[in-house]
């Protein structure tokens, strides 16, 4: 069966094209990491009415990650940093894996505006793309500067940061197998509120040039109600290794998600690896509907997990499906600890664990001031 998506052939790779010889490689999330970036909520963000609920989630995230690796927390100012330290000290006293950096920001979803880790000719680099608040839905002028502000503070040491501010790309909108395949959704990357009228082919070529994508698997189906991102892939389907994809499913024929998620699963079954083999597909359940105070359904998803060194942090919702989701993800990551994180407060703002954190690849320093050791 021919691949229904955009592909660079082996002849392209071996053609001697100078770009192909020095092409970047987007690093997969399950590869070794230096640490994780977090951006902490404060009262001058949209978190204000939920701050007492959101901060304990960030404390739990920090405590969970620092069992395995480093965390750098971006905060508003010195006073905010001291406040965060007082919260964390109760859960992780004297933890020397925590550091801080100060930068202004509009929102806390660092996944979508933070720097992506790539390799080129064995060397590590970081990439920053334009961020426009998920299609100009929200003010993002400060968010769009966070990566460069961190670079200016030497958070990443001497690792180069390349800035591509002439086109919009959110980290949660793409996933990779680490071998040149990128999984994404047409509903997001080709949306006019991101990059105007650029075609799928134009965007594919741009992904090739900046991320070393040899192949783009475009999902044309699947969505979650209440999603403000136009269908980020990290809420729908994720690579777990080069041959395994987990994906959200719905078994209730009366649920609005049933038909689009069935169509998404059918398309995933059509996808082929570069060697033409089928992907191993692992279904994830949907939790029961969660609604906000106005009655709007929120995009709760077990696919919004975070892979770190030695563990997977799994969003849970105090739902009967939590156990089934943990079991499914255990089959995807049998050699990693599974750590459940109650993310119901995060979903109140439309996000989850993966949205709130961004991994930094091993080989990239993650430096900062004011560690917990004083």
C-alpha positions as CSV (number, residue, x, y, z in Angstrom):
1,X,0.0,0.0,0.0
2,X,1.4,3.4,-0.9
3,X,1.8,5.9,1.9
4,X,-1.1,8.4,2.0
5,X,1.2,11.1,3.3
6,X,4.2,13.2,2.4
7,X,7.5,11.3,2.3
8,X,11.1,11.9,1.3
9,X,12.4,8.9,-0.5
10,X,15.6,7.0,0.3
11,X,16.9,8.5,-3.0
12,X,16.3,11.9,-1.6
13,X,18.3,11.1,1.5
14,X,21.2,9.6,-0.5
15,X,21.1,12.2,-3.3
16,X,24.0,14.2,-2.0
17,X,21.9,17.2,-1.4
18,X,24.0,19.3,1.1
19,X,20.9,20.0,3.2
20,X,20.1,16.3,3.5
21,X,23.7,15.5,4.5
22,X,23.4,18.0,7.4
23,X,19.7,17.6,8.1
24,X,18.5,18.1,11.7
25,X,16.8,15.4,13.7
26,X,13.9,16.1,16.0
27,X,14.7,14.2,19.2
28,X,12.0,11.8,20.5
29,X,10.5,12.4,23.9
30,X,11.6,9.0,25.2
31,X,15.3,9.6,24.5
32,X,17.6,10.6,27.4
33,X,16.8,14.1,28.8
34,X,18.7,16.6,30.9
35,X,15.5,17.8,32.5
36,X,12.1,19.5,32.1
37,X,11.0,23.1,31.8
38,X,8.0,24.3,33.8
39,X,6.3,27.8,33.8
40,X,4.6,28.4,37.1
41,X,1.1,29.9,37.4
42,X,0.6,33.2,39.2
43,X,-2.2,35.6,40.0
44,X,-1.6,37.8,36.9
45,X,-2.3,34.9,34.5
46,X,-5.6,33.3,33.7
47,X,-4.9,30.9,36.6
48,X,-5.9,33.5,39.2
49,X,-9.4,32.0,40.0
50,X,-7.9,28.5,40.1
51,X,-4.5,29.2,41.6
52,X,-5.1,27.4,44.9
53,X,-6.0,24.3,42.8
54,X,-3.4,24.6,40.1
55,X,-0.3,25.2,42.2
56,X,-0.5,21.8,44.0
57,X,-0.5,20.1,40.6
58,X,2.7,21.9,39.7
59,X,4.2,21.0,43.0
60,X,3.3,17.3,42.3
61,X,4.8,17.6,38.8
62,X,8.0,19.0,40.2
63,X,8.3,16.4,42.9
64,X,7.6,13.6,40.4
65,X,10.1,14.8,37.8
66,X,12.9,15.5,40.3
67,X,12.9,11.9,41.3
68,X,14.4,11.2,37.9
69,X,16.0,14.4,36.5
70,X,16.3,18.2,36.7
71,X,13.6,20.8,36.6
72,X,13.9,24.4,35.7
73,X,11.0,26.6,36.8
74,X,10.3,29.8,35.1
75,X,8.8,32.4,37.4
76,X,7.6,36.0,37.4
77,X,10.1,37.7,39.8
78,X,12.1,37.1,43.0
79,X,9.0,37.2,45.2
80,X,7.3,34.6,43.0
81,X,10.4,32.4,43.1
82,X,10.5,32.6,46.9
83,X,6.8,31.7,47.1
84,X,7.3,28.6,44.8
85,X,10.3,27.5,46.9
86,X,8.1,27.6,50.0
87,X,5.6,25.4,48.3
88,X,8.0,22.9,46.9
89,X,10.1,22.6,50.1
90,X,7.2,20.8,51.8
91,X,7.4,18.1,49.1
92,X,11.0,18.1,48.1
93,X,13.1,19.6,50.8
94,X,16.7,20.5,49.8
95,X,16.2,19.2,46.3
96,X,19.2,20.2,44.3
97,X,17.6,19.2,41.0
98,X,15.5,22.3,41.0
99,X,16.6,25.7,39.5
100,X,14.8,28.9,38.6
101,X,14.8,31.5,35.8
102,X,12.8,34.8,35.8
103,X,10.9,35.9,32.7
104,X,7.5,37.5,32.1
105,X,4.9,35.3,30.4
106,X,1.2,35.4,29.5
107,X,0.4,31.7,30.1
108,X,2.1,28.6,31.4
109,X,1.8,26.1,28.5
110,X,5.5,25.9,27.8
111,X,5.1,22.9,25.5
112,X,3.7,25.2,22.8
113,X,6.2,28.1,22.9
114,X,9.4,26.6,24.4
115,X,12.4,25.5,22.4
116,X,12.5,22.1,20.7
117,X,15.5,19.9,21.0
118,X,17.2,18.7,17.8
119,X,20.5,17.1,16.8
120,X,22.6,17.9,13.7
121,X,25.8,16.0,12.9
122,X,26.0,14.8,16.4
123,X,25.7,18.3,18.0
124,X,22.7,19.6,19.9
125,X,20.6,22.6,19.0
126,X,17.4,24.3,20.0
127,X,14.7,25.7,17.8
128,X,12.1,28.4,18.5
129,X,9.1,29.0,16.3
130,X,6.6,31.8,16.4
131,X,3.7,31.4,18.8
132,X,0.5,33.4,18.3
133,X,-1.7,32.2,21.1
134,X,-3.2,29.2,19.3
135,X,-4.3,31.1,16.3
136,X,-4.6,34.6,17.9
137,X,-7.2,33.3,20.5
138,X,-5.1,34.7,23.4
139,X,-2.5,37.3,24.0
140,X,0.9,35.6,23.6
141,X,3.4,38.4,23.1
142,X,5.3,37.6,26.3
143,X,5.1,33.8,25.7
144,X,6.7,34.3,22.3
145,X,9.8,35.7,24.0
146,X,10.3,33.2,26.8
147,X,12.7,30.9,24.8
148,X,15.0,33.8,23.8
149,X,14.9,35.3,27.3
150,X,16.0,31.9,28.8
151,X,18.8,31.7,26.2
152,X,19.9,35.3,27.1
153,X,20.2,34.1,30.7
154,X,22.4,31.2,29.6
155,X,19.9,28.6,30.8
156,X,21.0,26.4,28.0
157,X,24.7,27.1,28.3
158,X,26.3,27.7,24.9
159,X,23.8,25.5,22.9
160,X,22.7,27.5,19.9
161,X,19.0,28.6,19.7
162,X,17.8,29.1,16.1
163,X,14.7,31.4,15.8
164,X,12.1,30.8,13.0
165,X,9.7,33.6,13.8
166,X,8.4,33.8,10.3
167,X,6.0,30.8,10.8
168,X,3.9,29.4,13.6
169,X,4.5,26.0,15.1
170,X,3.4,24.7,18.5
171,X,5.2,21.9,20.2
172,X,2.0,20.1,21.1
173,X,1.0,20.1,17.5
174,X,3.7,17.6,16.4
175,X,5.1,14.3,17.7
176,X,8.0,12.3,16.4
177,X,9.5,8.8,16.4
178,X,13.0,10.3,16.5
179,X,13.8,8.7,13.2
180,X,12.4,11.3,10.8
181,X,8.7,10.7,11.0
182,X,6.4,13.5,12.3
183,X,2.8,12.8,13.3
184,X,0.4,15.8,13.2
185,X,-3.1,17.0,12.4
186,X,-4.2,18.8,9.3
187,X,-6.7,20.8,11.4
188,X,-4.0,22.6,13.3
189,X,-0.9,22.9,11.0
190,X,-2.9,24.0,8.0
191,X,-5.3,26.3,9.9
192,X,-5.4,29.8,8.4
193,X,-5.0,31.3,11.8
194,X,-1.5,29.9,12.0
195,X,0.3,30.3,8.7
196,X,-2.3,31.8,6.4
197,X,-2.9,30.0,3.1
198,X,0.3,27.9,3.1
199,X,-0.4,24.5,1.6
200,X,0.2,21.2,3.2
201,X,3.1,20.7,0.8
202,X,4.7,24.0,1.8
203,X,4.4,23.1,5.5
204,X,5.8,19.7,4.9
205,X,8.8,21.1,3.2
206,X,9.3,23.6,6.1
207,X,9.1,20.7,8.6
208,X,11.8,18.9,6.5
209,X,14.0,21.9,6.5
210,X,13.7,22.8,10.2
211,X,13.1,19.5,11.9
212,X,14.6,17.0,9.5
213,X,11.2,15.4,8.8
214,X,11.5,12.7,6.2
215,X,7.9,11.9,6.4
216,X,4.7,13.6,7.7
217,X,1.8,11.5,8.8
218,X,-1.2,13.8,8.6
219,X,-4.3,12.9,10.6
220,X,-7.4,14.2,8.9
221,X,-9.8,13.0,11.6
222,X,-10.2,13.1,15.4
223,X,-10.9,15.9,17.8
224,X,-11.8,16.6,21.4
225,X,-14.6,18.9,22.5
226,X,-13.4,22.1,24.2
227,X,-10.0,22.0,22.6
228,X,-8.7,25.5,21.9
229,X,-5.7,24.3,19.9
230,X,-7.5,23.2,16.7
231,X,-6.6,19.6,17.4
232,X,-3.1,19.2,18.9
233,X,-1.7,15.8,18.4
234,X,-0.6,15.4,22.0
235,X,-4.3,15.0,23.0
236,X,-5.1,12.5,20.3
237,X,-2.2,10.1,19.3
238,X,1.4,9.7,20.4
239,X,4.4,7.7,19.4
240,X,5.6,5.5,22.2
241,X,8.5,4.1,20.2
242,X,9.3,3.8,16.5
243,X,6.7,1.2,15.9
244,X,4.0,1.9,18.5
245,X,1.3,4.6,18.6
246,X,-1.2,5.0,21.4
247,X,-4.4,6.8,20.5
248,X,-7.6,8.0,22.2
249,X,-10.8,6.0,21.5
250,X,-14.4,6.2,22.3
251,X,-16.7,3.2,22.7
252,X,-20.0,5.1,23.4
253,X,-21.8,5.5,20.1
254,X,-23.9,8.3,21.7
255,X,-20.8,10.4,22.4
256,X,-19.9,13.2,20.0
257,X,-16.4,11.8,19.8
258,X,-17.4,8.3,18.7
259,X,-17.5,8.9,14.9
260,X,-14.4,11.2,14.5
261,X,-12.2,9.0,16.8
262,X,-13.4,5.9,14.9
263,X,-12.3,7.6,11.7
264,X,-9.0,8.5,13.3
265,X,-8.3,4.9,14.3
266,X,-9.1,3.7,10.8
267,X,-6.6,6.2,9.4
268,X,-3.9,5.1,11.9
269,X,-4.4,1.6,10.7
270,X,-3.6,2.7,7.2
271,X,-0.3,4.3,8.2
272,X,2.9,2.4,7.5
273,X,6.3,2.7,8.9
274,X,9.2,3.5,6.6
275,X,9.8,-0.2,6.2
276,X,6.1,-0.6,5.2
277,X,5.3,-2.4,8.4
278,X,2.1,-1.6,10.3
279,X,2.2,0.3,13.5
280,X,1.3,-1.4,16.8
281,X,-1.7,0.6,17.9
282,X,-2.6,0.8,21.6
283,X,-6.1,2.3,22.3
284,X,-6.6,4.7,25.3
285,X,-10.0,5.2,26.8
286,X,-11.7,8.5,27.2
287,X,-12.6,9.6,30.7
288,X,-16.1,10.5,31.5
289,X,-17.1,14.0,30.3
290,X,-15.7,16.9,32.4
291,X,-17.4,20.2,32.1
292,X,-16.6,23.7,33.3
293,X,-18.9,26.0,35.2
294,X,-20.5,27.2,32.0
295,X,-21.3,23.6,30.9
296,X,-18.6,23.4,28.3
297,X,-17.0,20.0,27.8
298,X,-13.3,20.0,28.5
299,X,-10.6,18.1,26.5
300,X,-9.5,15.6,29.1
301,X,-7.2,13.0,27.5
302,X,-4.9,10.2,28.8
303,X,-2.8,10.8,25.7
304,X,-1.5,14.0,27.3
305,X,1.2,12.1,29.3
306,X,4.8,13.1,29.8
307,X,7.8,10.8,29.2
308,X,10.9,11.5,31.3
309,X,14.0,9.5,32.2
310,X,12.8,6.2,33.7
311,X,9.1,7.2,34.0
312,X,5.9,8.3,32.4
313,X,3.7,10.8,34.2
314,X,0.1,9.9,33.4
315,X,-2.8,12.3,33.8
316,X,-5.7,10.9,35.8
317,X,-9.1,12.3,36.5
318,X,-10.5,10.3,39.5
319,X,-12.4,8.3,36.8
320,X,-13.1,4.6,36.4
321,X,-11.1,4.7,33.2
322,X,-7.9,5.8,35.0
323,X,-6.8,2.2,35.7
324,X,-7.4,1.1,32.1
325,X,-5.4,4.0,30.8
326,X,-2.5,3.1,33.2
327,X,-2.6,-0.5,32.0
328,X,-2.6,0.5,28.4
329,X,0.4,2.8,28.9
330,X,2.2,0.1,30.8
331,X,2.2,-2.0,27.6
332,X,3.7,1.0,25.7
333,X,6.4,1.7,28.3
334,X,7.0,-1.6,30.2
335,X,10.4,-0.5,31.4
336,X,9.4,2.8,32.9
337,X,7.6,3.7,36.1
338,X,4.1,5.0,35.7
339,X,3.3,8.0,37.9
340,X,-0.3,9.1,38.1
341,X,-0.9,12.9,38.4
342,X,-4.3,14.2,39.1
343,X,-4.7,16.9,36.5
344,X,-8.3,17.9,36.9
345,X,-7.3,21.5,37.8
346,X,-5.2,21.8,34.6
347,X,-8.1,20.7,32.4
348,X,-10.1,23.6,33.8
349,X,-7.8,25.7,31.6
350,X,-7.8,23.3,28.7
351,X,-4.4,21.7,29.2
352,X,-2.6,18.8,30.9
353,X,0.7,17.4,32.0
354,X,2.3,17.4,28.5
355,X,1.0,20.9,27.7
356,X,2.5,22.2,31.0
357,X,6.0,20.7,30.6
358,X,8.8,20.6,27.9
359,X,11.6,18.1,28.0
360,X,15.2,19.2,27.2
361,X,17.3,16.6,25.5
362,X,20.4,15.1,27.1
363,X,23.5,17.1,25.9
364,X,21.7,20.4,26.4
365,X,22.6,22.0,29.8
366,X,19.7,23.2,31.9
367,X,21.1,25.8,34.2
368,X,19.6,28.4,36.5
369,X,20.0,30.3,39.7
370,X,18.5,29.9,43.2
371,X,18.4,26.2,43.5
372,X,16.7,24.7,46.6
373,X,20.1,24.2,48.3
374,X,21.1,27.4,50.1
